[in-house]
Amino acid sequence: MVYTDERKGTSILSIKLLFPRSGSILQEKAMMLAKHFPNESDTFTASSGWPERWKKRHGVRQMNICGEKLSANEGEMNKFKEEFQKLVAEEGYTKDQIYNCDETGLNYKMMPSKTLISRDEAAAPGYKKNKDRCTILACSNASGKKT
């Protein structure tokens, strides 16, 4: 992402990002790069606002590649928790008898949903989504003991 032009003695930023990146990845990489510059590494900190300032300074913006999900209904969630706690108390269930099981899909080859692009570019480069997927079923009891 960054290379040095030895003829001019300056660092030059390559805006052509080949795969999706996020602000947290930029922070992590900046901290890693700072270690290679002893005079700067003592004073440099990639704070939470640093990626935004970096993007503004270098004309980079963040775009969604695909949509985002809505959050759960908190009112219904709290109602269910109260009813469930009441049922557990009435029936006398132990933590060993209470299980939670859920399935999830692991898209192990899918790229991140956001990317950084130059301010001059109108759209993010497209790519075909890789749909290789593994379904995982996770189950545990409330006590955390193996049964």
CNS distance restraints for C-alpha pairs under 8 A (distance, minus, plus):
assign (resid   1 and name CA) (resid  13 and name CA) 6.56 0.50 0.50
assign (resid   1 and name CA) (resid  14 and name CA) 5.49 0.50 0.50
assign (resid   1 and name CA) (resid  15 and name CA) 7.34 0.50 0.50
assign (resid   1 and name CA) (resid  16 and name CA) 7.90 0.50 0.50
assign (resid   1 and name CA) (resid  17 and name CA) 7.12 0.50 0.50
assign (resid   2 and name CA) (resid  11 and name CA) 6.93 0.50 0.50
assign (resid   2 and name CA) (resid  12 and name CA) 6.09 0.50 0.50
assign (resid   2 and name CA) (resid  13 and name CA) 4.91 0.50 0.50
assign (resid   2 and name CA) (resid  14 and name CA) 5.87 0.50 0.50
assign (resid   3 and name CA) (resid  11 and name CA) 5.94 0.50 0.50
assign (resid   3 and name CA) (resid  12 and name CA) 5.73 0.50 0.50
assign (resid   3 and name CA) (resid  13 and name CA) 6.73 0.50 0.50
assign (resid   3 and name CA) (resid  14 and name CA) 7.53 0.50 0.50
assign (resid   4 and name CA) (resid   9 and name CA) 6.97 0.50 0.50
assign (resid   4 and name CA) (resid  10 and name CA) 5.87 0.50 0.50
assign (resid   4 and name CA) (resid  11 and name CA) 4.38 0.50 0.50
assign (resid   4 and name CA) (resid  12 and name CA) 5.88 0.50 0.50
assign (resid   5 and name CA) (resid   9 and name CA) 5.77 0.50 0.50
assign (resid   5 and name CA) (resid  10 and name CA) 5.59 0.50 0.50
assign (resid   5 and name CA) (resid  11 and name CA) 6.08 0.50 0.50
assign (resid   5 and name CA) (resid  12 and name CA) 6.64 0.50 0.50
assign (resid   6 and name CA) (resid  10 and name CA) 6.88 0.50 0.50
assign (resid  15 and name CA) (resid  60 and name CA) 7.74 0.50 0.50
assign (resid  15 and name CA) (resid 117 and name CA) 7.13 0.50 0.50
assign (resid  15 and name CA) (resid 118 and name CA) 6.41 0.50 0.50
assign (resid  16 and name CA) (resid 117 and name CA) 7.53 0.50 0.50
assign (resid  16 and name CA) (resid 118 and name CA) 7.94 0.50 0.50
assign (resid  17 and name CA) (resid  21 and name CA) 7.84 0.50 0.50
assign (resid  17 and name CA) (resid 116 and name CA) 7.27 0.50 0.50
assign (resid  17 and name CA) (resid 117 and name CA) 7.23 0.50 0.50
assign (resid  19 and name CA) (resid 111 and name CA) 7.75 0.50 0.50
assign (resid  19 and name CA) (resid 115 and name CA) 7.25 0.50 0.50
assign (resid  20 and name CA) (resid 111 and name CA) 6.88 0.50 0.50
assign (resid  20 and name CA) (resid 112 and name CA) 5.78 0.50 0.50
assign (resid  20 and name CA) (resid 113 and name CA) 7.21 0.50 0.50
assign (resid  20 and name CA) (resid 114 and name CA) 5.84 0.50 0.50
assign (resid  20 and name CA) (resid 115 and name CA) 4.05 0.50 0.50
assign (resid  20 and name CA) (resid 116 and name CA) 6.69 0.50 0.50
assign (resid  21 and name CA) (resid  25 and name CA) 6.42 0.50 0.50
assign (resid  21 and name CA) (resid  26 and name CA) 7.40 0.50 0.50
assign (resid  21 and name CA) (resid 112 and name CA) 7.32 0.50 0.50
assign (resid  21 and name CA) (resid 114 and name CA) 6.65 0.50 0.50
assign (resid  21 and name CA) (resid 115 and name CA) 4.85 0.50 0.50
assign (resid  21 and name CA) (resid 116 and name CA) 6.01 0.50 0.50
assign (resid  22 and name CA) (resid  26 and name CA) 6.45 0.50 0.50
assign (resid  22 and name CA) (resid  62 and name CA) 7.87 0.50 0.50
assign (resid  22 and name CA) (resid 114 and name CA) 6.72 0.50 0.50
assign (resid  22 and name CA) (resid 115 and name CA) 6.32 0.50 0.50
assign (resid  22 and name CA) (resid 116 and name CA) 7.04 0.50 0.50
assign (resid  23 and name CA) (resid  27 and name CA) 6.25 0.50 0.50
assign (resid  23 and name CA) (resid  51 and name CA) 5.34 0.50 0.50
assign (resid  23 and name CA) (resid  52 and name CA) 7.58 0.50 0.50
assign (resid  24 and name CA) (resid  28 and name CA) 6.26 0.50 0.50
assign (resid  24 and name CA) (resid  51 and name CA) 7.66 0.50 0.50
assign (resid  25 and name CA) (resid  29 and name CA) 6.13 0.50 0.50
assign (resid  26 and name CA) (resid  30 and name CA) 5.95 0.50 0.50
assign (resid  26 and name CA) (resid  51 and name CA) 6.51 0.50 0.50
assign (resid  27 and name CA) (resid  31 and name CA) 6.29 0.50 0.50
assign (resid  27 and name CA) (resid  46 and name CA) 5.44 0.50 0.50
assign (resid  27 and name CA) (resid  47 and name CA) 7.56 0.50 0.50
assign (resid  27 and name CA) (resid  48 and name CA) 7.92 0.50 0.50
assign (resid  27 and name CA) (resid  50 and name CA) 7.36 0.50 0.50
assign (resid  27 and name CA) (resid  51 and name CA) 6.43 0.50 0.50
assign (resid  28 and name CA) (resid  32 and name CA) 6.38 0.50 0.50
assign (resid  28 and name CA) (resid  46 and name CA) 7.86 0.50 0.50
assign (resid  29 and name CA) (resid  33 and name CA) 6.10 0.50 0.50
assign (resid  30 and name CA) (resid  34 and name CA) 6.02 0.50 0.50
assign (resid  30 and name CA) (resid  46 and name CA) 6.77 0.50 0.50
assign (resid  31 and name CA) (resid  35 and name CA) 6.73 0.50 0.50
assign (resid  31 and name CA) (resid  44 and name CA) 7.88 0.50 0.50
assign (resid  31 and name CA) (resid  45 and name CA) 7.13 0.50 0.50
assign (resid  31 and name CA) (resid  46 and name CA) 6.45 0.50 0.50
assign (resid  32 and name CA) (resid  36 and name CA) 7.54 0.50 0.50
assign (resid  33 and name CA) (resid  37 and name CA) 7.35 0.50 0.50
assign (resid  34 and name CA) (resid  38 and name CA) 7.51 0.50 0.50
assign (resid  34 and name CA) (resid  40 and name CA) 6.49 0.50 0.50
assign (resid  34 and name CA) (resid  41 and name CA) 4.89 0.50 0.50
assign (resid  34 and name CA) (resid  44 and name CA) 7.02 0.50 0.50
assign (resid  35 and name CA) (resid  41 and name CA) 5.36 0.50 0.50
assign (resid  36 and name CA) (resid  41 and name CA) 7.59 0.50 0.50
assign (resid  37 and name CA) (resid  41 and name CA) 5.88 0.50 0.50
assign (resid  38 and name CA) (resid  42 and name CA) 7.11 0.50 0.50
assign (resid  40 and name CA) (resid  44 and name CA) 5.86 0.50 0.50
assign (resid  46 and name CA) (resid  50 and name CA) 5.42 0.50 0.50
assign (resid  46 and name CA) (resid  51 and name CA) 7.56 0.50 0.50
assign (resid  47 and name CA) (resid  51 and name CA) 7.87 0.50 0.50
assign (resid  49 and name CA) (resid  53 and name CA) 6.55 0.50 0.50
assign (resid  50 and name CA) (resid  54 and name CA) 6.04 0.50 0.50
assign (resid  51 and name CA) (resid  55 and name CA) 6.02 0.50 0.50
assign (resid  52 and name CA) (resid  56 and name CA) 6.20 0.50 0.50
assign (resid  53 and name CA) (resid  57 and name CA) 6.05 0.50 0.50
assign (resid  54 and name CA) (resid  58 and name CA) 6.15 0.50 0.50
assign (resid  55 and name CA) (resid  59 and name CA) 5.76 0.50 0.50
assign (resid  55 and name CA) (resid  60 and name CA) 4.55 0.50 0.50
assign (resid  55 and name CA) (resid  61 and name CA) 6.15 0.50 0.50
assign (resid  56 and name CA) (resid  60 and name CA) 6.21 0.50 0.50
assign (resid  56 and name CA) (resid  61 and name CA) 7.49 0.50 0.50
assign (resid  58 and name CA) (resid 118 and name CA) 7.93 0.50 0.50
assign (resid  59 and name CA) (resid 118 and name CA) 5.55 0.50 0.50
assign (resid  59 and name CA) (resid 119 and name CA) 4.94 0.50 0.50
assign (resid  59 and name CA) (resid 120 and name CA) 7.73 0.50 0.50
assign (resid  60 and name CA) (resid 116 and name CA) 6.06 0.50 0.50
assign (resid  60 and name CA) (resid 117 and name CA) 5.22 0.50 0.50
assign (resid  60 and name CA) (resid 118 and name CA) 4.37 0.50 0.50
assign (resid  60 and name CA) (resid 119 and name CA) 5.21 0.50 0.50
assign (resid  61 and name CA) (resid 116 and name CA) 5.43 0.50 0.50
assign (resid  61 and name CA) (resid 117 and name CA) 5.54 0.50 0.50
assign (resid  61 and name CA) (resid 118 and name CA) 6.32 0.50 0.50
assign (resid  61 and name CA) (resid 119 and name CA) 5.97 0.50 0.50
assign (resid  62 and name CA) (resid 114 and name CA) 6.73 0.50 0.50
assign (resid  62 and name CA) (resid 115 and name CA) 5.71 0.50 0.50
assign (resid  62 and name CA) (resid 116 and name CA) 4.60 0.50 0.50
assign (resid  62 and name CA) (resid 117 and name CA) 6.55 0.50 0.50
assign (resid  63 and name CA) (resid 114 and name CA) 5.62 0.50 0.50
assign (resid  63 and name CA) (resid 115 and name CA) 5.82 0.50 0.50
assign (resid  63 and name CA) (resid 116 and name CA) 6.57 0.50 0.50
assign (resid  63 and name CA) (resid 117 and name CA) 7.70 0.50 0.50
assign (resid  63 and name CA) (resid 124 and name CA) 7.05 0.50 0.50
assign (resid  64 and name CA) (resid 113 and name CA) 6.19 0.50 0.50
assign (resid  64 and name CA) (resid 114 and name CA) 4.73 0.50 0.50
assign (resid  64 and name CA) (resid 115 and name CA) 7.04 0.50 0.50
assign (resid  65 and name CA) (resid 113 and name CA) 4.91 0.50 0.50
assign (resid  65 and name CA) (resid 114 and name CA) 5.17 0.50 0.50
assign (resid  65 and name CA) (resid 115 and name CA) 7.16 0.50 0.50
assign (resid  65 and name CA) (resid 124 and name CA) 7.35 0.50 0.50
assign (resid  66 and name CA) (resid 113 and name CA) 5.77 0.50 0.50
assign (resid  66 and name CA) (resid 114 and name CA) 7.62 0.50 0.50
assign (resid  72 and name CA) (resid  77 and name CA) 7.78 0.50 0.50
assign (resid  73 and name CA) (resid  77 and name CA) 6.33 0.50 0.50
assign (resid  74 and name CA) (resid  78 and name CA) 6.15 0.50 0.50
assign (resid  75 and name CA) (resid  79 and name CA) 6.29 0.50 0.50
assign (resid  76 and name CA) (resid  80 and name CA) 6.18 0.50 0.50
assign (resid  77 and name CA) (resid  81 and name CA) 6.28 0.50 0.50
assign (resid  78 and name CA) (resid  82 and name CA) 6.34 0.50 0.50
assign (resid  79 and name CA) (resid  83 and name CA) 6.33 0.50 0.50
assign (resid  80 and name CA) (resid  84 and name CA) 5.96 0.50 0.50
assign (resid  81 and name CA) (resid  85 and name CA) 6.10 0.50 0.50
assign (resid  82 and name CA) (resid  86 and name CA) 6.23 0.50 0.50
assign (resid  83 and name CA) (resid  87 and name CA) 6.25 0.50 0.50
assign (resid  84 and name CA) (resid  88 and name CA) 6.21 0.50 0.50
assign (resid  85 and name CA) (resid  89 and name CA) 6.22 0.50 0.50
assign (resid  86 and name CA) (resid  90 and name CA) 6.13 0.50 0.50
assign (resid  87 and name CA) (resid  91 and name CA) 6.02 0.50 0.50
assign (resid  88 and name CA) (resid  92 and name CA) 5.72 0.50 0.50
assign (resid  88 and name CA) (resid  93 and name CA) 5.32 0.50 0.50
assign (resid  88 and name CA) (resid  94 and name CA) 7.96 0.50 0.50
assign (resid  89 and name CA) (resid  93 and name CA) 6.96 0.50 0.50
assign (resid  93 and name CA) (resid  97 and name CA) 6.06 0.50 0.50
assign (resid  93 and name CA) (resid  98 and name CA) 7.07 0.50 0.50
assign (resid  94 and name CA) (resid  98 and name CA) 6.78 0.50 0.50
assign (resid  95 and name CA) (resid 141 and name CA) 6.71 0.50 0.50
assign (resid  95 and name CA) (resid 142 and name CA) 4.79 0.50 0.50
assign (resid  95 and name CA) (resid 143 and name CA) 4.91 0.50 0.50
assign (resid  96 and name CA) (resid 141 and name CA) 5.79 0.50 0.50
assign (resid  96 and name CA) (resid 142 and name CA) 6.18 0.50 0.50
assign (resid  96 and name CA) (resid 143 and name CA) 5.46 0.50 0.50
assign (resid  96 and name CA) (resid 144 and name CA) 7.88 0.50 0.50
assign (resid  96 and name CA) (resid 145 and name CA) 7.37 0.50 0.50
assign (resid  97 and name CA) (resid 141 and name CA) 6.83 0.50 0.50
assign (resid  97 and name CA) (resid 142 and name CA) 7.67 0.50 0.50
assign (resid  98 and name CA) (resid 141 and name CA) 5.43 0.50 0.50
assign (resid  98 and name CA) (resid 142 and name CA) 5.62 0.50 0.50
assign (resid  99 and name CA) (resid 139 and name CA) 6.90 0.50 0.50
assign (resid  99 and name CA) (resid 140 and name CA) 5.58 0.50 0.50
assign (resid  99 and name CA) (resid 141 and name CA) 4.12 0.50 0.50
assign (resid  99 and name CA) (resid 142 and name CA) 6.11 0.50 0.50
assign (resid 100 and name CA) (resid 139 and name CA) 5.62 0.50 0.50
assign (resid 100 and name CA) (resid 140 and name CA) 5.64 0.50 0.50
assign (resid 100 and name CA) (resid 141 and name CA) 6.21 0.50 0.50
assign (resid 100 and name CA) (resid 142 and name CA) 7.59 0.50 0.50
assign (resid 101 and name CA) (resid 137 and name CA) 7.08 0.50 0.50
assign (resid 101 and name CA) (resid 138 and name CA) 5.64 0.50 0.50
assign (resid 101 and name CA) (resid 139 and name CA) 4.17 0.50 0.50
assign (resid 101 and name CA) (resid 140 and name CA) 6.64 0.50 0.50
assign (resid 102 and name CA) (resid 137 and name CA) 5.82 0.50 0.50
assign (resid 102 and name CA) (resid 138 and name CA) 5.61 0.50 0.50
assign (resid 102 and name CA) (resid 139 and name CA) 6.60 0.50 0.50
assign (resid 103 and name CA) (resid 135 and name CA) 6.82 0.50 0.50
assign (resid 103 and name CA) (resid 136 and name CA) 5.49 0.50 0.50
assign (resid 103 and name CA) (resid 137 and name CA) 4.32 0.50 0.50
assign (resid 103 and name CA) (resid 138 and name CA) 6.22 0.50 0.50
assign (resid 104 and name CA) (resid 135 and name CA) 5.82 0.50 0.50
assign (resid 104 and name CA) (resid 136 and name CA) 5.33 0.50 0.50
assign (resid 104 and name CA) (resid 137 and name CA) 6.57 0.50 0.50
assign (resid 105 and name CA) (resid 133 and name CA) 6.40 0.50 0.50
assign (resid 105 and name CA) (resid 134 and name CA) 5.78 0.50 0.50
assign (resid 105 and name CA) (resid 135 and name CA) 4.54 0.50 0.50
assign (resid 105 and name CA) (resid 136 and name CA) 6.11 0.50 0.50
assign (resid 106 and name CA) (resid 133 and name CA) 5.51 0.50 0.50
assign (resid 106 and name CA) (resid 134 and name CA) 5.14 0.50 0.50
assign (resid 106 and name CA) (resid 135 and name CA) 6.17 0.50 0.50
assign (resid 106 and name CA) (resid 136 and name CA) 7.14 0.50 0.50
assign (resid 107 and name CA) (resid 130 and name CA) 7.99 0.50 0.50
assign (resid 107 and name CA) (resid 131 and name CA) 6.58 0.50 0.50
assign (resid 107 and name CA) (resid 132 and name CA) 5.91 0.50 0.50
assign (resid 107 and name CA) (resid 133 and name CA) 4.54 0.50 0.50
assign (resid 107 and name CA) (resid 134 and name CA) 6.60 0.50 0.50
assign (resid 108 and name CA) (resid 132 and name CA) 6.77 0.50 0.50
assign (resid 108 and name CA) (resid 133 and name CA) 6.39 0.50 0.50
assign (resid 108 and name CA) (resid 134 and name CA) 7.56 0.50 0.50
assign (resid 109 and name CA) (resid 130 and name CA) 6.12 0.50 0.50
assign (resid 109 and name CA) (resid 131 and name CA) 7.45 0.50 0.50
assign (resid 109 and name CA) (resid 132 and name CA) 6.37 0.50 0.50
assign (resid 109 and name CA) (resid 133 and name CA) 7.95 0.50 0.50
assign (resid 110 and name CA) (resid 129 and name CA) 6.56 0.50 0.50
assign (resid 110 and name CA) (resid 130 and name CA) 5.51 0.50 0.50
assign (resid 110 and name CA) (resid 131 and name CA) 6.97 0.50 0.50
assign (resid 110 and name CA) (resid 132 and name CA) 7.79 0.50 0.50
assign (resid 111 and name CA) (resid 129 and name CA) 7.60 0.50 0.50
assign (resid 111 and name CA) (resid 130 and name CA) 7.96 0.50 0.50
assign (resid 115 and name CA) (resid 124 and name CA) 7.32 0.50 0.50
assign (resid 117 and name CA) (resid 121 and name CA) 6.69 0.50 0.50
assign (resid 117 and name CA) (resid 124 and name CA) 6.60 0.50 0.50
assign (resid 140 and name CA) (resid 144 and name CA) 6.53 0.50 0.50
assign (resid 141 and name CA) (resid 145 and name CA) 7.04 0.50 0.50
